[in-house]
Amino acid sequence: MNAESDTIQVEVAYALPHEQRVISLVVESSMSVEDIIKQSGIIDVYPEIDLTKNKVGVFGRTVKLDSLVRNKDRIEIYRPLIADPKEIRRKRAEEARKKAKAANQ
């Protein structure tokens, strides 16, 4: 195998409400998701990223830190949710029922 076939191109992405950072890298194909994130330097830019707490994924699918990626994959670092989406939907439905009941009286 030649050296070129041992490397892949990947991106590491992290988004905040007001900005998004995408870092393109050429890495060894044997590197894990965690190794790639660390090599990208994104943790230096965003020290709030804690790989023991933040979930990570590839193109929207959650993966483990020891996973391997393929050429042209985008590794995404997810921020913790502020609120549970199920709980928000439940509250909205409850409010809609109350409004409908009040409108019918």
N, CA and C atoms as an extended XYZ file, in Angstrom:
315
Properties=species:S:1:pos:R:3:atomname:S:1:resname:S:1:resid:I:1 pbc="F F F"
N         0.831       -1.186        0.000 N   MET     1
C         0.000        0.000        0.000 CA  MET     1
C         0.875        1.249        0.000 C   MET     1
N         0.456        2.248       -0.738 N   ASN     2
C         1.230        3.487       -0.705 CA  ASN     2
C         0.695        4.403        0.386 C   ASN     2
N         1.419        5.458        0.699 N   ALA     3
C         1.071        6.357        1.800 CA  ALA     3
C        -0.263        7.052        1.565 C   ALA     3
N        -0.583        7.358        0.315 N   GLU     4
C        -1.832        8.068        0.028 CA  GLU     4
C        -3.049        7.243        0.416 C   GLU     4
N        -3.018        5.930        0.213 N   SER     5
C        -4.187        5.107        0.511 CA  SER     5
C        -4.376        4.916        2.013 C   SER     5
N        -3.386        5.275        2.833 N   ASP     6
C        -3.506        5.160        4.275 CA  ASP     6
C        -4.104        6.415        4.906 C   ASP     6
N        -4.383        7.439        4.107 N   THR     7
C        -4.951        8.672        4.640 CA  THR     7
C        -6.335        8.921        4.049 C   THR     7
N        -7.134        9.628        4.820 N   ILE     8
C        -8.477        9.996        4.381 CA  ILE     8
C        -8.719       11.472        4.682 C   ILE     8
N        -9.662       12.051        3.964 N   GLN     9
C       -10.070       13.429        4.230 CA  GLN     9
C       -11.334       13.391        5.068 C   GLN     9
N       -11.350       14.155        6.167 N   VAL    10
C       -12.528       14.226        7.031 CA  VAL    10
C       -12.736       15.672        7.475 C   VAL    10
N       -13.908       15.909        8.038 N   GLU    11
C       -14.207       17.207        8.640 CA  GLU    11
C       -14.648       16.977       10.074 C   GLU    11
N       -14.320       17.939       10.922 N   VAL    12
C       -14.808       17.944       12.299 CA  VAL    12
C       -15.654       19.195       12.439 C   VAL    12
N       -16.909       19.035       12.874 N   ALA    13
C       -17.846       20.159       12.961 CA  ALA    13
C       -18.373       20.325       14.378 C   ALA    13
N       -18.516       21.598       14.769 N   TYR    14
C       -19.112       21.952       16.056 CA  TYR    14
C       -19.912       23.218       15.838 C   TYR    14
N       -21.145       23.236       16.300 N   ALA    15
C       -22.002       24.396       16.067 CA  ALA    15
C       -22.528       24.951       17.387 C   ALA    15
N       -22.499       26.263       17.475 N   LEU    16
C       -23.125       27.001       18.564 CA  LEU    16
C       -24.297       27.771       17.961 C   LEU    16
N       -25.170       28.335       18.777 N   PRO    17
C       -26.310       29.069       18.205 CA  PRO    17
C       -25.892       30.202       17.264 C   PRO    17
N       -24.744       30.813       17.512 N   HIS    18
C       -24.323       31.972       16.735 CA  HIS    18
C       -23.160       31.710       15.769 C   HIS    18
N       -22.603       30.516       15.787 N   GLU    19
C       -21.496       30.218       14.867 CA  GLU    19
C       -21.339       28.722       14.665 C   GLU    19
N       -20.680       28.380       13.571 N   GLN    20
C       -20.370       26.980       13.277 CA  GLN    20
C       -18.923       26.917       12.825 C   GLN    20
N       -18.217       25.911       13.305 N   ARG    21
C       -16.821       25.725       12.909 CA  ARG    21
C       -16.698       24.362       12.261 C   ARG    21
N       -16.129       24.323       11.066 N   VAL    22
C       -15.859       23.068       10.371 CA  VAL    22
C       -14.378       23.061       10.024 C   VAL    22
N       -13.680       22.043       10.485 N   ILE    23
C       -12.238       21.925       10.251 CA  ILE    23
C       -12.003       20.729        9.341 C   ILE    23
N       -11.339       20.963        8.220 N   SER    24
C       -11.006       19.886        7.285 CA  SER    24
C        -9.618       19.359        7.608 C   SER    24
N        -9.487       18.035        7.576 N   LEU    25
C        -8.211       17.394        7.911 CA  LEU    25
C        -7.917       16.233        6.977 C   LEU    25
N        -6.654       15.926        6.848 N   VAL    26
C        -6.226       14.675        6.228 CA  VAL    26
C        -5.584       13.882        7.360 C   VAL    26
N        -6.143       12.685        7.614 N   VAL    27
C        -5.699       11.885        8.761 CA  VAL    27
C        -5.421       10.454        8.336 C   VAL    27
N        -4.782        9.729        9.221 N   GLU    28
C        -4.556        8.306        8.991 CA  GLU    28
C        -5.904        7.583        9.044 C   GLU    28
N        -6.127        6.657        8.144 N   SER    29
C        -7.412        5.948        8.100 CA  SER    29
C        -7.652        5.088        9.332 C   SER    29
N        -6.590        4.797       10.089 N   SER    30
C        -6.729        3.962       11.290 CA  SER    30
C        -7.052        4.772       12.543 C   SER    30
N        -7.169        6.100       12.421 N   MET    31
C        -7.433        6.944       13.591 CA  MET    31
C        -8.900        6.844       14.014 C   MET    31
N        -9.113        6.865       15.328 N   SER    32
C       -10.479        6.827       15.865 CA  SER    32
C       -11.095        8.220       15.817 C   SER    32
N       -12.398        8.269       16.015 N   VAL    33
C       -13.106        9.547       16.059 CA  VAL    33
C       -12.485       10.454       17.116 C   VAL    33
N       -12.216        9.904       18.283 N   GLU    34
C       -11.618       10.699       19.367 CA  GLU    34
C       -10.247       11.253       18.961 C   GLU    34
N        -9.415       10.428       18.351 N   ASP    35
C        -8.083       10.874       17.918 CA  ASP    35
C        -8.195       12.011       16.900 C   ASP    35
N        -9.135       11.878       15.983 N   ILE    36
C        -9.310       12.895       14.944 CA  ILE    36
C        -9.773       14.205       15.562 C   ILE    36
N       -10.728       14.128       16.489 N   ILE    37
C       -11.212       15.345       17.154 CA  ILE    37
C       -10.063       16.041       17.871 C   ILE    37
N        -9.273       15.262       18.589 N   LYS    38
C        -8.140       15.859       19.316 CA  LYS    38
C        -7.128       16.461       18.355 C   LYS    38
N        -6.845       15.785       17.262 N   GLN    39
C        -5.876       16.302       16.293 CA  GLN    39
C        -6.385       17.574       15.613 C   GLN    39
N        -7.699       17.701       15.478 N   SER    40
C        -8.261       18.864       14.790 CA  SER    40
C        -7.987       20.170       15.532 C   SER    40
N        -7.783       20.094       16.846 N   GLY    41
C        -7.545       21.304       17.637 CA  GLY    41
C        -8.831       22.018       18.039 C   GLY    41
N        -9.971       21.465       17.718 N   ILE    42
C       -11.244       22.134       18.013 CA  ILE    42
C       -11.469       22.284       19.519 C   ILE    42
N       -10.933       21.371       20.306 N   ILE    43
C       -11.094       21.457       21.761 CA  ILE    43
C       -10.307       22.649       22.313 C   ILE    43
N        -9.215       23.021       21.650 N   ASP    44
C        -8.466       24.212       22.073 CA  ASP    44
C        -9.275       25.478       21.808 C   ASP    44
N       -10.038       25.472       20.705 N   VAL    45
C       -10.846       26.635       20.336 CA  VAL    45
C       -12.106       26.709       21.200 C   VAL    45
N       -12.693       25.560       21.511 N   TYR    46
C       -13.926       25.484       22.305 CA  TYR    46
C       -13.678       24.599       23.530 C   TYR    46
N       -13.072       25.154       24.571 N   PRO    47
C       -12.723       24.330       25.734 CA  PRO    47
C       -13.935       23.752       26.472 C   PRO    47
N       -15.142       24.240       26.167 N   GLU    48
C       -16.338       23.678       26.807 CA  GLU    48
C       -16.664       22.276       26.300 C   GLU    48
N       -16.040       21.870       25.189 N   ILE    49
C       -16.257       20.514       24.677 CA  ILE    49
C       -15.606       19.524       25.636 C   ILE    49
N       -16.404       18.587       26.109 N   ASP    50
C       -15.923       17.540       27.004 CA  ASP    50
C       -16.336       16.210       26.378 C   ASP    50
N       -15.385       15.491       25.833 N   LEU    51
C       -15.701       14.258       25.118 CA  LEU    51
C       -16.266       13.166       26.021 C   LEU    51
N       -16.178       13.349       27.330 N   THR    52
C       -16.823       12.391       28.231 CA  THR    52
C       -18.306       12.710       28.382 C   THR    52
N       -18.722       13.912       27.967 N   LYS    53
C       -20.124       14.325       28.100 CA  LYS    53
C       -20.787       14.599       26.753 C   LYS    53
N       -20.099       15.292       25.848 N   ASN    54
C       -20.685       15.616       24.545 CA  ASN    54
C       -20.802       14.357       23.701 C   ASN    54
N       -21.949       14.185       23.070 N   LYS    55
C       -22.106       13.068       22.133 CA  LYS    55
C       -21.470       13.481       20.811 C   LYS    55
N       -21.049       12.483       20.047 N   VAL    56
C       -20.466       12.739       18.730 CA  VAL    56
C       -21.163       11.848       17.714 C   VAL    56
N       -21.100       12.272       16.460 N   GLY    57
C       -21.729       11.494       15.410 CA  GLY    57
C       -21.058       11.719       14.078 C   GLY    57
N       -21.489       10.950       13.102 N   VAL    58
C       -21.029       11.095       11.731 CA  VAL    58
C       -22.276       11.284       10.885 C   VAL    58
N       -22.391       12.447       10.257 N   PHE    59
C       -23.560       12.777        9.432 CA  PHE    59
C       -24.868       12.520       10.176 C   PHE    59
N       -24.952       12.973       11.424 N   GLY    60
C       -26.194       12.898       12.175 CA  GLY    60
C       -26.463       11.578       12.884 C   GLY    60
N       -25.601       10.614       12.736 N   ARG    61
C       -25.769        9.322       13.424 CA  ARG    61
C       -24.749        9.224       14.547 C   ARG    61
N       -25.223        9.017       15.758 N   THR    62
C       -24.335        8.948       16.914 CA  THR    62
C       -23.362        7.775       16.771 C   THR    62
N       -22.088        8.034       17.088 N   VAL    63
C       -21.055        6.997       17.059 CA  VAL    63
C       -20.259        7.055       18.352 C   VAL    63
N       -19.531        5.989       18.626 N   LYS    64
C       -18.658        5.948       19.798 CA  LYS    64
C       -17.321        6.585       19.453 C   LYS    64
N       -16.625        7.042       20.489 N   LEU    65
C       -15.342        7.714       20.283 CA  LEU    65
C       -14.292        6.809       19.658 C   LEU    65
N       -14.413        5.494       19.845 N   ASP    66
C       -13.416        4.585       19.282 CA  ASP    66
C       -13.767        4.122       17.866 C   ASP    66
N       -14.843        4.671       17.301 N   SER    67
C       -15.246        4.313       15.932 CA  SER    67
C       -14.246        4.820       14.907 C   SER    67
N       -14.207        4.120       13.790 N   LEU    68
C       -13.395        4.567       12.657 CA  LEU    68
C       -14.321        5.234       11.652 C   LEU    68
N       -13.763        6.133       10.857 N   VAL    69
C       -14.566        6.826        9.851 CA  VAL    69
C       -14.007        6.549        8.466 C   VAL    69
N       -14.790        6.935        7.465 N   ARG    70
C       -14.389        6.735        6.070 CA  ARG    70
C       -14.019        8.062        5.435 C   ARG    70
N       -13.426        7.965        4.281 N   ASN    71
C       -13.050        9.152        3.522 CA  ASN    71
C       -14.266       10.046        3.299 C   ASN    71
N       -14.096       11.331        3.496 N   LYS    72
C       -15.106       12.384        3.290 CA  LYS    72
C       -16.193       12.406        4.370 C   LYS    72
N       -16.035       11.668        5.465 N   ASP    73
C       -17.006       11.721        6.553 CA  ASP    73
C       -16.873       13.045        7.302 C   ASP    73
N       -17.995       13.464        7.937 N   ARG    74
C       -17.989       14.658        8.786 CA  ARG    74
C       -18.320       14.217       10.208 C   ARG    74
N       -17.365       14.422       11.094 N   ILE    75
C       -17.554       14.105       12.509 CA  ILE    75
C       -18.191       15.335       13.148 C   ILE    75
N       -19.308       15.110       13.844 N   GLU    76
C       -20.027       16.216       14.464 CA  GLU    76
C       -19.986       16.064       15.980 C   GLU    76
N       -19.721       17.167       16.655 N   ILE    77
C       -19.722       17.186       18.120 CA  ILE    77
C       -21.004       17.896       18.524 C   ILE    77
N       -21.833       17.214       19.301 N   TYR    78
C       -23.137       17.753       19.665 CA  TYR    78
C       -23.103       18.419       21.032 C   TYR    78
N       -23.802       19.545       21.132 N   ARG    79
C       -23.949       20.227       22.422 CA  ARG    79
C       -25.041       19.517       23.214 C   ARG    79
N       -24.965       19.586       24.544 N   PRO    80
C       -26.034       18.976       25.339 CA  PRO    80
C       -27.354       19.708       25.091 C   PRO    80
N       -28.458       18.977       25.145 N   LEU    81
C       -29.769       19.596       24.980 CA  LEU    81
C       -30.102       20.419       26.218 C   LEU    81
N       -30.690       21.589       25.987 N   ILE    82
C       -31.111       22.443       27.097 CA  ILE    82
C       -32.405       21.897       27.688 C   ILE    82
N       -33.283       21.403       26.831 N   ALA    83
C       -34.563       20.854       27.291 CA  ALA    83
C       -34.851       19.553       26.543 C   ALA    83
N       -35.598       18.684       27.171 N   ASP    84
C       -35.983       17.414       26.573 CA  ASP    84
C       -37.061       17.655       25.514 C   ASP    84
N       -36.821       17.304       24.247 N   PRO    85
C       -37.811       17.545       23.193 CA  PRO    85
C       -39.162       16.880       23.466 C   PRO    85
N       -39.165       15.701       24.066 N   LYS    86
C       -40.434       15.032       24.387 CA  LYS    86
C       -41.235       15.839       25.401 C   LYS    86
N       -40.559       16.365       26.394 N   GLU    87
C       -41.225       17.163       27.416 CA  GLU    87
C       -41.804       18.445       26.815 C   GLU    87
N       -41.084       19.074       25.916 N   ILE    88
C       -41.572       20.294       25.255 CA  ILE    88
C       -42.832       19.978       24.447 C   ILE    88
N       -42.816       18.885       23.683 N   ARG    89
C       -43.998       18.501       22.895 CA  ARG    89
C       -45.191       18.198       23.803 C   ARG    89
N       -44.946       17.521       24.921 N   ARG    90
C       -46.010       17.202       25.859 CA  ARG    90
C       -46.645       18.479       26.409 C   ARG    90
N       -45.817       19.456       26.780 N   LYS    91
C       -46.336       20.724       27.308 CA  LYS    91
C       -47.135       21.481       26.249 C   LYS    91
N       -46.647       21.498       25.012 N   ARG    92
C       -47.380       22.167       23.933 CA  ARG    92
C       -48.745       21.522       23.711 C   ARG    92
N       -48.783       20.198       23.711 N   ALA    93
C       -50.053       19.487       23.510 CA  ALA    93
C       -51.014       19.788       24.650 C   ALA    93
N       -50.511       19.842       25.860 N   GLU    94
C       -51.351       20.141       27.023 CA  GLU    94
C       -51.933       21.557       26.920 C   GLU    94
N       -51.101       22.517       26.513 N   GLU    95
C       -51.574       23.896       26.337 CA  GLU    95
C       -52.617       23.983       25.231 C   GLU    95
N       -52.427       23.256       24.148 N   ALA    96
C       -53.384       23.262       23.040 CA  ALA    96
C       -54.724       22.684       23.499 C   ALA    96
N       -54.683       21.629       24.312 N   ARG    97
C       -55.923       21.053       24.832 CA  ARG    97
C       -56.659       22.049       25.729 C   ARG    97
N       -55.909       22.771       26.565 N   LYS    98
C       -56.535       23.772       27.449 CA  LYS    98
C       -57.178       24.889       26.634 C   LYS    98
N       -56.475       25.353       25.579 N   LYS    99
C       -57.028       26.421       24.725 CA  LYS    99
C       -58.281       25.936       24.001 C   LYS    99
N       -58.267       24.704       23.522 N   ALA   100
C       -59.423       24.155       22.819 CA  ALA   100
C       -60.607       24.003       23.771 C   ALA   100
N       -60.342       23.571       24.970 N   LYS   101
C       -61.408       23.410       25.963 CA  LYS   101
C       -62.009       24.782       26.322 C   LYS   101
N       -61.128       25.788       26.506 N   ALA   102
C       -61.609       27.131       26.829 CA  ALA   102
C       -62.412       27.732       25.677 C   ALA   102
N       -62.022       27.466       24.455 N   ALA   103
C       -62.724       27.985       23.280 CA  ALA   103
C       -64.093       27.347       23.127 C   ALA   103
N       -64.245       26.117       23.578 N   ASN   104
C       -65.525       25.397       23.452 CA  ASN   104
C       -66.498       25.733       24.569 C   ASN   104
N       -66.075       26.456       25.576 N   GLN   105
C       -66.978       26.782       26.695 CA  GLN   105
C       -67.732       28.051       26.463 C   GLN   105
